[in-house]
Amino acid sequence: MAHLTARRPQNIDGDIYVDGSCIDCDTCRWMAPDIFTRADGQSAVFHQPETEAERLAALQAVLPQSLKDGAFFDSEEGGFTHLLSAL
């Protein structure tokens, strides 16, 4: 899982964020361009999901990275367990 202490300052406030372990693979930006952007050489969240469709897109976009290096955290919705059940 991502670490809150490693949360990138380029993210806007909210439960979904990218931490410093991002390898800039572009997966999240490609899959959810309305949520993720590139900032200072890594991905960052510039828009928190407001609808279920946006939330699902964001969760699907971070799933590959969550499994690999934990670039996602969702404190209010149950974290990784919620991520898997949302898909």
C-alpha positions as CSV (number, residue, x, y, z in Angstrom):
1,M,0.0,0.0,0.0
2,A,1.0,3.6,-0.4
3,H,2.3,5.4,2.6
4,L,0.6,8.6,3.7
5,T,3.9,10.0,4.8
6,A,5.2,9.6,1.2
7,R,2.2,11.3,-0.4
8,R,3.3,13.6,-3.2
9,P,2.5,17.3,-2.5
10,Q,1.4,17.6,-6.1
11,N,-1.8,15.7,-5.3
12,I,-4.9,17.6,-4.5
13,D,-6.5,16.9,-1.1
14,G,-8.5,13.7,-0.9
15,D,-8.4,10.0,-0.3
16,I,-6.9,9.0,-3.7
17,Y,-3.3,10.0,-4.2
18,V,0.0,9.0,-5.7
19,D,3.0,8.5,-3.4
20,G,6.7,8.9,-4.1
21,S,7.0,5.3,-5.3
22,C,5.4,6.2,-8.6
23,I,7.6,5.0,-11.5
24,D,5.9,7.3,-14.0
25,C,4.7,4.4,-16.2
26,D,1.7,6.5,-17.4
27,T,-0.9,3.7,-16.7
28,C,-3.1,5.8,-14.4
29,R,-2.9,8.8,-16.6
30,W,-3.8,6.8,-19.7
31,M,-6.7,5.0,-18.0
32,A,-8.2,7.9,-16.0
33,P,-7.0,11.1,-17.6
34,D,-9.7,13.1,-15.8
35,I,-8.2,12.1,-12.4
36,F,-4.5,11.8,-12.9
37,T,-1.9,14.1,-14.5
38,R,1.9,14.3,-14.7
39,A,3.6,16.7,-12.3
40,D,7.4,17.0,-11.8
41,G,8.2,13.6,-13.3
42,Q,5.6,11.5,-11.6
43,S,1.8,11.0,-11.6
44,A,-0.4,13.0,-9.3
45,V,-4.2,13.4,-8.7
46,F,-5.5,16.7,-9.9
47,H,-9.2,15.8,-9.5
48,Q,-10.8,13.6,-6.9
49,P,-13.6,11.4,-8.2
50,E,-17.0,12.9,-7.8
51,T,-19.2,10.2,-9.3
52,E,-19.2,6.4,-9.1
53,A,-18.0,6.2,-12.7
54,E,-15.0,8.5,-12.0
55,R,-14.2,6.6,-8.8
56,L,-14.4,3.2,-10.6
57,A,-12.1,4.6,-13.4
58,A,-9.6,5.8,-10.8
59,L,-9.6,2.5,-8.9
60,Q,-9.2,0.6,-12.1
61,A,-6.3,2.8,-13.2
62,V,-4.4,2.3,-9.9
63,L,-5.0,-1.4,-9.5
64,P,-2.0,-2.5,-11.5
65,Q,0.3,-0.2,-9.5
66,S,-1.4,-1.1,-6.2
67,L,-0.6,-4.7,-6.8
68,K,3.0,-3.9,-7.8
69,D,4.2,-1.0,-5.7
70,G,1.2,0.5,-3.8
71,A,0.7,3.9,-5.5
72,F,-2.8,4.1,-4.0
73,F,-4.5,4.6,-0.7
74,D,-8.2,5.1,0.2
75,S,-8.6,5.6,3.9
76,E,-12.3,6.2,4.1
77,E,-13.5,3.4,1.9
78,G,-11.4,0.5,3.3
79,G,-8.3,0.7,1.3
80,F,-7.1,-2.2,-0.8
81,T,-10.0,-4.5,0.2
82,H,-12.4,-1.9,-1.1
83,L,-10.4,-1.4,-4.2
84,L,-10.7,-5.1,-5.1
85,S,-14.4,-5.3,-4.2
86,A,-15.2,-2.2,-6.3
87,L,-14.0,-3.9,-9.5
